Amino acid sequence: MGLNMARPRYKLSDKFIKSANLKAGRYSDGGGLYLKVTPSGTKFWVFMWSREDRRREMGFGAYPAISLATAREFSAEYRTQLATGLDPITEKRKEAEPTFGDCSDKYLATIDSEFRNDKHRAQWKMTLKVYCEKIRSKKVSQIETDDVLQVLTPIWQEKRETASRLRGRIERVLDFAKVKGWRIGENPALWRGHLQGALPSETKTLTRGHHAAMAYADLPDFLPRVRSAEAMAARALEFLILTAARSGEVLGAKWSEVDFEAGVWTVPAERMKAGKEHRVPLVDAAVNLLRPLHDAKVNEFIFPGHKPERPLSNMSMEMLLRRMKVDVTVHGFRSSFRDWVGDRTTFPRELAEAALAHKIGDAVEQAYRRSDALAKRKKLMKAWADFVSTSRNATVIAFEMGAERKTRS
């Protein structure tokens, strides 16, 4: 595979790369630049060339952390190196090998655009700095399994969720180091088939106790209490319950995201945990809640706070629950919704996961994600709104071939 050192005729586009339907494989942009897509959907860049009948390949970053434009700049640099008799892999290895601390800082700078907000960015920085203090000064190529266990073991039992997230972050930093040519071999922070055998299961101890949830059967009696409260936090909490949304999505909601005519609230990608735009069907109860707020709006936020041009604070709904003497968390209402779907309806599981904007994996679930299943989700959310707005009952909501029917349990 020889390389024409002239500027190539580019073949890829951002629209094509962002497509959710890309099959696993390798896609050429021209001039030795390729986008590789794994079976799991991960996308990363490689540069390929041949010299003395030997094909060479070098990875240099994931998409979208490294954009198409940046990848083309890298490939142009590599073609220049080849034209002058240099080897891109050798030149990359000449870069000074960083410590784990330096490498994690470089990686955070690379993925800075991925962070949803300053809080998310600060969490990454804090965990990779405070918890990894003992290994930050060690060369990244020398990080081994024992080093990772030294970091994780002290917090694995008491702070399992934090430890699990930290493990994933260490894994990503070490993957980055491998792409940069600073280390070789298996990733010592890998869970499946590796740390899985040295630490208790990630899932067995990760329970909903972290987000205390109200039993869904109690919601029909609880919601009238919320509706009778006059605080703006009560309006936000009611909207959160009706939409099964996360608190950050609700508190940051803007009027420009609501289409009253279509009955849809579109949450932009930058405010979503998965980093993808999410459309939320608005049932009549949600629309009726929003209209008087819209008539009296004071700024762009649906649920404005006391400070000018600012939304409600992150603690507003939690404080409301405390004043109501209800020992649950705001996030727990998503669990209430999920339990209700599983226990009291026959709506498909993947539909509930799509409503919660969870990442879903198998072929059927991906089909729901690709189509977004808005019409089907609207029926699900209407059934949920009807349930929480009426008296206790033993009705099971059935979902068959796109239609609902009610049957007595």
C-alpha positions in Angstrom: 0.0 0.0 0.0 2.0 3.0 -1.3 0.9 6.5 -0.4 0.4 9.4 -2.7 1.9 12.4 -0.8 -0.4 14.9 -2.5 -3.4 16.0 -0.6 -5.9 13.2 -0.9 -9.5 13.5 -2.1 -11.4 13.1 1.2 -14.2 10.5 1.3 -15.6 10.8 4.8 -17.9 13.4 6.3 -19.0 14.1 9.9 -22.6 13.2 9.0 -21.5 9.8 7.8 -19.3 9.1 10.8 -22.0 10.1 13.3 -24.4 7.7 11.8 -25.7 5.2 14.3 -26.0 2.6 11.5 -22.3 2.2 10.8 -21.3 -1.5 10.7 -18.1 -2.7 12.2 -15.2 -2.4 9.8 -12.7 0.1 8.3 -13.7 3.2 6.3 -11.1 5.0 4.2 -10.9 8.8 4.1 -8.0 8.7 1.6 -4.3 9.3 2.0 -3.8 6.4 4.5 -6.4 7.7 7.0 -9.0 5.2 8.1 -11.9 5.2 10.6 -12.2 1.9 12.4 -15.5 0.9 13.9 -15.6 -2.0 16.5 -18.6 -4.4 16.9 -19.5 -2.4 20.1 -19.7 0.8 18.0 -16.5 2.5 19.3 -14.8 4.6 16.5 -11.1 5.4 16.3 -8.6 6.6 13.8 -5.7 4.7 12.3 -3.1 5.7 9.8 -1.9 3.0 7.4 1.0 2.8 4.9 3.4 0.3 3.5 7.2 0.3 3.2 9.4 -2.4 1.7 6.3 -4.5 1.1 5.4 -4.4 4.7 2.1 -2.9 5.8 2.2 -0.7 8.9 -0.7 0.6 11.0 -0.8 3.2 13.7 -3.8 4.2 15.9 -3.9 7.8 17.1 -7.2 8.4 18.9 -10.9 7.9 19.2 -13.7 9.7 17.5 -15.2 12.2 18.5 -12.4 13.1 21.0 -10.3 13.5 17.8 -12.5 15.2 15.2 -12.4 14.4 11.5 -10.6 17.7 10.8 -8.0 17.0 13.4 -7.5 13.4 12.2 -6.8 14.8 8.7 -4.2 17.1 10.2 -2.5 14.2 11.9 -2.5 12.1 8.7 -1.0 15.0 6.7 1.8 15.2 9.3 2.4 11.4 9.0 2.5 11.6 5.2 5.1 14.4 5.4 7.2 12.2 7.7 7.0 9.4 5.3 8.0 11.6 2.4 11.1 12.7 4.2 12.1 9.1 5.0 10.9 9.1 8.6 8.7 6.4 10.3 5.6 7.8 12.0 5.6 5.0 14.7 9.3 5.7 15.5 8.7 9.4 15.7 5.7 8.9 18.0 7.8 6.8 20.4 10.4 9.6 20.5 7.9 11.7 22.5 8.9 11.7 26.2 7.0 9.0 28.0 4.8 10.6 30.6 3.9 9.5 34.2 0.4 8.2 34.8 -0.4 11.7 36.3 0.8 13.5 33.2 -0.9 11.0 30.9 -4.2 11.4 32.7 -3.9 15.2 32.5 -3.2 14.9 28.7 -6.2 12.6 28.3 -8.5 14.9 30.1 -7.4 17.8 27.9 -8.1 15.6 24.8 -11.7 14.7 25.9 -12.5 18.1 27.4 -15.4 18.6 24.9 -17.1 15.4 26.1 -17.8 16.7 29.6 -21.5 17.7 30.1 -20.7 20.4 32.6 -18.0 21.8 35.0 -19.2 19.4 37.7 -18.6 16.3 35.5 -15.2 17.7 34.5 -14.2 18.3 38.1 -15.3 14.8 39.2 -12.9 13.2 36.6 -10.0 15.4 37.6 -10.6 14.8 41.3 -10.8 11.1 41.2 -7.8 10.7 38.9 -5.8 13.0 41.2 -6.8 12.2 44.7 -7.5 8.5 44.5 -4.6 7.8 42.1 -2.0 9.8 44.2 0.2 6.7 44.8 0.6 5.9 41.1 0.6 9.4 39.5 4.4 9.7 39.6 5.0 6.2 38.0 5.7 6.0 34.3 2.6 5.1 32.5 4.2 2.1 30.8 5.0 0.6 34.2 1.5 0.6 35.5 0.5 -3.0 36.3 -2.5 -4.8 37.8 -1.1 -4.5 41.3 -0.9 -0.7 40.9 -4.6 -0.6 39.8 -5.6 -2.8 42.7 -3.6 -0.6 45.1 -5.8 2.3 44.1 -9.2 0.5 44.0 -9.1 -1.9 46.9 -9.2 0.6 49.7 -12.5 2.2 48.4 -14.1 -0.8 46.6 -16.2 -1.9 49.6 -17.3 1.5 51.1 -17.6 3.5 47.9 -18.4 0.9 45.3 -20.0 3.2 42.7 -17.1 5.7 42.9 -14.5 2.9 42.7 -16.3 1.3 39.7 -16.3 4.7 37.9 -12.7 5.3 38.8 -11.7 1.9 37.4 -13.3 2.8 34.1 -11.5 6.1 34.0 -8.1 4.5 34.7 -8.9 2.0 31.9 -9.6 4.9 29.5 -6.4 6.7 30.4 -4.3 3.5 29.9 -6.1 2.9 26.5 -5.1 6.5 25.6 -1.5 5.7 26.6 -1.5 2.7 24.3 -2.8 4.6 21.4 -0.1 7.3 21.9 2.5 4.5 21.9 3.5 4.9 25.5 2.5 1.4 26.6 1.9 -2.0 25.0 0.0 -5.2 26.1 -3.2 -5.7 27.9 -4.9 -3.0 29.9 -4.4 -3.8 33.6 -7.6 -1.9 34.5 -9.7 -4.1 32.3 -12.7 -5.5 34.2 -14.0 -8.5 32.2 -11.7 -11.5 32.4 -9.2 -9.6 34.5 -10.0 -7.5 37.6 -13.3 -9.3 37.7 -11.4 -12.2 39.2 -9.7 -10.0 41.8 -12.5 -7.8 43.1 -16.2 -8.4 44.1 -18.6 -8.0 41.2 -19.3 -4.5 40.1 -23.0 -5.2 39.9 -23.8 -7.2 43.0 -23.3 -4.4 45.5 -24.5 -1.5 43.2 -28.0 -1.3 44.5 -30.7 1.4 44.4 -30.0 2.1 48.1 -27.7 4.9 46.8 -30.8 6.6 45.4 -33.6 5.8 47.8 -36.7 5.4 45.8 -40.4 5.8 46.7 -42.5 2.7 46.2 -44.5 3.3 43.0 -47.7 2.3 44.8 -47.3 5.4 47.1 -47.0 7.9 44.2 -50.8 8.3 43.6 -51.1 9.6 47.2 -47.8 11.6 47.1 -48.3 13.5 43.8 -51.4 15.5 45.1 -49.1 16.7 48.0 -46.6 18.0 45.4 -49.3 19.6 43.3 -50.7 21.4 46.4 -47.3 23.0 47.2 -46.8 26.5 45.7 -43.0 26.4 45.3 -41.4 26.4 41.9 -39.4 23.3 43.1 -42.7 21.5 43.4 -43.5 22.2 39.7 -40.1 21.0 38.7 -40.5 17.8 40.8 -44.0 17.1 39.3 -42.5 17.5 35.8 -39.6 15.2 36.6 -42.0 12.5 37.9 -44.2 12.8 34.8 -41.3 12.6 32.4 -39.0 10.2 34.4 -36.2 12.6 33.6 -33.0 13.3 35.5 -32.9 16.3 37.8 -30.1 18.0 35.7 -32.2 17.7 32.6 -35.2 19.2 34.3 -33.5 22.0 36.1 -31.6 23.1 32.9 -34.7 22.9 30.7 -35.4 25.9 28.5 -38.5 27.0 26.7 -36.8 26.8 23.4 -36.6 23.0 23.9 -40.4 22.6 24.2 -42.7 22.1 21.2 -46.2 22.5 22.5 -47.9 21.7 19.2 -46.0 18.4 18.8 -46.0 17.7 22.6 -42.3 17.1 22.7 -39.5 18.3 24.9 -36.1 17.9 23.2 -33.1 17.7 25.6 -29.9 18.7 23.8 -26.9 16.3 23.8 -24.8 18.4 26.0 -27.2 18.0 28.9 -27.7 14.3 28.5 -25.7 11.7 30.4 -25.1 9.6 27.3 -24.2 12.7 25.2 -27.0 12.2 22.7 -30.1 14.3 22.1 -33.2 12.9 23.8 -36.8 13.6 22.8 -39.3 13.3 25.7 -43.0 12.9 24.9 -45.1 15.4 26.9 -48.5 14.0 28.0 -51.5 16.2 28.7 -50.6 16.4 32.4 -47.1 17.7 31.6 -48.4 20.2 29.0 -51.0 21.5 31.5 -48.3 22.0 34.0 -46.1 23.9 31.6 -48.7 26.3 30.0 -49.2 28.6 33.0 -45.5 28.6 33.7 -45.0 29.7 30.1 -47.5 32.5 30.4 -45.7 33.8 33.4 -42.1 33.1 32.2 -39.4 35.5 33.4 -36.4 34.1 31.5 -35.4 31.3 29.2 -35.5 28.6 31.9 -38.7 26.7 32.5 -38.0 26.5 36.2 -36.3 29.8 37.1 -34.4 30.3 40.3 -34.1 33.3 42.6 -31.0 34.6 40.8 -31.5 36.5 37.6 -31.2 34.4 34.4 -30.5 31.3 36.4 -32.5 28.1 36.9 -33.5 26.5 40.2 -30.5 25.3 42.2 -29.4 21.6 42.2 -30.7 21.2 45.8 -34.1 22.8 45.3 -36.1 19.6 44.8 -34.1 17.7 47.5 -34.9 20.4 50.0 -38.6 20.2 49.0 -38.6 16.5 49.8 -37.0 17.2 53.2 -39.6 19.8 54.0 -42.3 17.3 53.1 -40.5 14.8 55.4 -40.2 12.2 52.6 -37.0 10.1 52.9 -36.3 9.5 49.2 -34.1 11.1 46.6 -35.1 13.0 43.5 -33.2 10.5 41.3 -35.2 7.7 43.0 -38.3 8.6 41.1 -36.7 7.1 38.0 -36.4 3.8 39.8 -40.1 4.1 40.9 -41.0 4.5 37.2 -38.8 1.6 36.1 -40.2 -0.7 38.8 -43.8 0.2 37.8 -43.1 -0.6 34.2 -41.7 -4.0 35.1 -44.2 -4.9 37.8 -47.5 -3.4 36.6 -47.3 -3.3 32.8 -46.4 -5.4 29.9 -44.6 -2.6 28.0 -41.3 -4.0 26.6 -38.2 -3.6 28.8 -36.3 -1.9 26.0 -39.1 0.7 25.7 -38.7 1.6 29.4 -34.9 1.8 29.0 -35.4 4.2 26.0 -37.8 6.3 28.1 -35.0 6.6 30.8 -32.4 7.5 28.1 -30.3 4.5 29.2 -27.7 3.1 26.9 -29.1 -0.1 25.5 -27.2 -2.9 23.8 -28.7 -5.8 22.0 -30.1 -5.7 18.5 -33.7 -5.2 19.5 -32.9 -2.5 21.9 -30.7 -0.7 19.4 -33.6 -0.8 17.0 -35.6 1.1 19.5 -32.8 3.6 20.1 -32.3 4.2 16.3 -36.0 5.0 15.8 -36.3 6.6 19.2 -39.8 5.0 19.5 -41.4 8.3 20.4 -45.0 7.3 19.6 -44.7 4.1 21.6 -43.0 6.0 24.5 -45.8 8.6 24.5 -48.3 5.7 25.2 -46.0 4.5 28.0 -45.7 7.9 29.6 -49.5 8.5 29.3 -50.1 5.2 31.2 -47.5 6.4 33.8 -49.2 9.8 34.2 -52.6 8.1 34.5 -51.3 5.8 37.2 -49.6 8.5 39.4 -52.6 10.8 38.9 -55.3 8.4 40.0 -56.2 6.4 43.2 -54.5 3.1 44.0 -55.7 0.2 41.8 -54.7 -3.2 40.7 -54.8 -2.5 37.0 -52.1 -4.0 34.8 -51.3 -1.9 31.6 -50.8 -4.3 28.7 -48.8 -3.4 25.6 -49.3 -5.5 22.5 -48.4 -4.7 18.9 -48.3 -1.0 19.6 -51.6 -0.7 21.4 -52.5 -0.8 25.1 -55.4 -2.6 26.8 -56.3 -2.8 30.5 -56.7 -6.1 32.2 -57.5 -6.9 35.8 -54.7 -8.6 37.8 
